Amino acid sequence: MAELEVSRNLSLEKVERCMSVMQSGTQMVKLKAGSKGLVRLFYLDEHRSCIRWKPSRKSEKAKITIDSLYKVTEGRQSDIFHRHAEGSFDPACCFTVYHGNHMESLDLVTSNAEEARTWVTGLRYLMAGISDEDSLAKRQRTHDQWMKQTFEEADKNGDGLLNIEEIYQLLHKLNVNLPRRKVKQMFQEADTDDQQGTLTYEEFSVFYRMMSLRRDLFLLMMAYSDRKDHLTAEELANFLRSEQKMTNVTPEYCADIIDKFEVSDENKQKGVMGIEGFTSFMRSPTCDVFNPLHHEVNQDMEQPLCNYFIASSHNTYLTGDQLLSHSKTDMYAWVLQSGCRCVEVDCWDGPDGEPVVQHGYTLTSKITFKAVIETINKYAFINNQYPVILSIENHCTIQQQKKIAQCLREILGDKLDLGDILSRDCKTLPSPQSLQGKILIKGKRLPAYLSADIEEGDVSDDDSADEIEDDFKLKSSNSNGHHQVESQIRKKLDSLLKESQIGDKEDSESFSIRALLRATHQGLQKNLRQSSKGVLKKSQSRSLISTLKQKRHSKSRLSCQSVEKEEDDQESSAKEAVGQSRAGKKRKTMKLSRDLSNLVVFTNSVASQECLNEGTPGDVLSFSETRAQSLVNHRAEDFLAFNQRQLSRIYPSAYRIDSSNFNPQFYWNVGCQLVALNYQTEGRMMQLNRAKFMVNGGTGYVLKPPPMCKGSFNPFSDDPLPAYPKKQLILKIISGQQLPKPPDSMLGDRGEIIDPFVEVEIIGLPVDCCKEQTRVVDDNGFNPVWEETLSFTLHMAEVALVRFLVWDHDPIGRDFVGQRTVAFSSLMPGYRHVYLEGLTEASIFVHVSVHDIYGKWSPLVLNPSFTIMHFLGSNKGNQLRGFRGFFSRSAKSSVDTRSTLRKRSISDHFLRRTVSAPAKGRKKTKLALAESLASITDRKNSTGAGGESVGKEGRVERRHPSRAGLTHRPMSMPLDRLLQGQLSLCSTDKDQLDMGADTVIEN
């Protein structure tokens, strides 16, 4: 034990030496593609939270956070190093840091091997510490880092102190709109040391806590504490059971929460929790909107593969667009560890008899097939053991196919051995559980009628490249001028593709890629044919770019319509020609090696021909999104039935050269399992994909709902499952916290304070898809209060995703601030924080409740306002009271009991409502916290069923008799009664109402 302790101390001393050297800084060469390298001073910041370097034009943004690090490799292993001369740098002085969602590489060269070892050791130590953290520790660490970084950035003169002017600037950056008198008062209260007029970091922390005091949480705490400023363990247990719907809440559990979150030693000794401890608890992962049990596998994994949605990647090797980007083996490592279970490998003949992986008919770079398989073998089962499907797109000759088969057998070994599983029942596909640790090869298989001793045979040669007409395919050229032409075109198209990126990630229809593709391919093909005559002239280059820009940036609506019509006509005529060609000619075939065919067992790629005839369970049909869309639109029920017995794979159209993604939900709705997306393209569709597969621990397998596994229904019907219970989701959008300025704000932090509103979108079956939004809160991004209730009815909640979006209102539109997407089945009931993805502190505070609905439609369900008011026991004609006398601005709202929905005008897309203006053409129900917690006190204040009581302002409020099934009312905060001292403790008797189990019975 003593020797172990000494060894541990020596190891810690070594690590600390590494940290010290890294924080002092090391001069290194930063390599970039196409450059000789830049000499920069790299250092670890004092909080050990990020790598920084200087000089840099990015200034404060020149950093890479430790959280974003993926791996650190020694030597010259990266693509950047491979592009530089082999003898240029000593491998012992080289290392690469991979970071970010797109596996970007930071390639560095030190002056000696010792410095490289120091950095590699230090970075790996920091990464290991982060990976070992639990969710609470990570939340606390990121908060502390954010606080320190905020303090440092506010300290403009670098003296380690903040004066009042620096505080004013910081508050503007944080979207805080407080009177200067109030700011000065809090500043003086926090400034307790001898050096008056400035705040140290510790004093700033006190100032920030004062400024961040949450009135909504304070009043929620008081609602359960009998108007005291703290909660006892018993009162905390009552809150957890009543509001958060937690079971098995023991005194020991509550005592542990108090001990973990309470900041006051005095309160800890008394066994009570004050407002700071309660706030920390409510903002912790325990009270996140996502169900913590779903971080682990929680579904039945013993069903056939066809009963699961499977996370799938398209052209996995690409780092960017489909035309110019680089191919990297690291992309396989990244997607596999992200939970993807089906990756794609496009195989082509390579030099020296070695097959390569690349995107055919494009200018993308090549990597060796062997390197890809070695990477897959290394990373396939690091985070989970469920099977990986290797989708092989084979374009190789027989000789190189044999090389592929040999490589697969030698590298993957026992992972390909399915002997035990083959001996079982073959009438259905095996389960993920039975295939743990196995890799399935998806590819062509020789027909069964061929003799086993035949070494090769003909199979169909359908693949994704066939969707592009031959005239648009980039043919290889051996002319000397080809590389110069390619280089110039690459630079021009690279800038154009950046221009054509979707600026608003939420607008999936913001541009047409067809025009860009046609212009791109026509221009490229024309100029590549001329490459033998010389390098591309500047005038030709300008002409190409001009053509592309005209296609991309045409602003005339009439012009756009005519262009789209022309494109559609061209596309339809092209499809007719392709159809005629297919009808008049035999399907293309290719030679397939027996060696490669034998490796395909349960996932045999079959030519789709847009038919859904019954085949064997192991036959997999692949469709481009355009062909699949036609099937979904015209034969949805047949497609659904096919997916109940076999696998189908949907991949993006070849026209998406920018690697954009389609909406996967469209194909999930008919049970398609392998919906392949471009993982390298971040945005709305990948956010939906992540939310989908988080439901089952991020393993890449999510069980389909029972109606999708057995039976029949029409997903496009207005009532697809009449006998299936519907769900009513009631969301109270209460408040927001630390909402930043939009990421693309022109003035950055100096821009005006935002005017936020929240939009909630349901993505699921077509009948369930809808959006609702709150009013706009003016000039407050730090702690806006909306206090509005949104209601949604879902026919198949198991496939639905709930998307929370925060927007900044603008007179001519809106700016995207942040989002969080969560599967409906992962929502937690009660008061929850919804942290916006990718933002450290930004969140919205909501109350979630879900109810079962049986029977036919009725106005009760059609009209959210009517439904909510019955839950509240209010008269549908009365206005609901808000935070009167408490918040600075009173919100106006009224109830509209009309059940008819008005069609939205065009202006609704541009103008969003202000505090007093309704949105979407109807008045919106606004439920105050005070009203929605009325169930705590109504029974005590009411004079009886059907009686009357005198309200706060002297008006008579009528109480209607409670209706069966509608007496359970969602709870919130009784603010106005609290301020009048009328609040009573919530009853803990057996008659306490359980919101999470409410059932609405319709007539």
Secondary structure by P-SEA (a helix, b strand, c coil): caaaaaaaaaaaaaaaaaaaaaaabbbbbbbcccccbbbbbbbbcccccccccccccccccccccccccccccccccccccccccccccccccbbbbbbcccccccccccccaaaaaaaaaaaaaaaaaaaaccaaaaaaaaaaaaaaaaaaaacccccccccaaaaaaaaaaacccccaaaaaaaaaaaccccccccccaaaaaaaaaaaaccaaaaaaaaaaacccccccaaaaaaaaacccccccccaaaaaaaaaaccccaaaaaaccccaaaaaaaaaccccccccccccccccccccccccccccccccccccccccbbbbbaaaaaaaaaacccbbbbbbccccccbbbbccccccbbbbbaaaaaaaaaaccccccccbbbbbccccccaaaaaaaaaaaaaaccccccccccccccccccccccccccbbbbbccccccccccccccbbbbbcccccccccccbbbbbcccaaaaaaaaaaaaaaaaaaaaccccccccccccaaaaaaaaaaaaaaaaaacccccccaaaaaaaaaaaaaacccccaaaaaaaaaaaaaaaaaaaaaaaaaaaacccbbbbbbaaaaaacccbbbcccccccccccccbbbbbcaaaaaaaaaccaaaaaaaaacbbbbbbccccccccccccaaaaaaacccccccccccccaaaaaaaaaaccccccccccccccccccccccccccccccbbbbbbbbbbcccccccccccccccccccccbbbbbbbbbccccccbbbbbbbbcccccccccbbbbbbbbcccccbbbbbbbbbbcccbbbbcccccccccccccccccccccccccbbbbbbbbbbbbccccccccccaaaaaaaaacccccbbbbcccccccbbbbbbbbcccccccccccccccccccccccccbbbbbbcccccccccccccccccccccccccccbbbbbccccccccccccccaaaaaaaccccccccccccccccbbbbbcc
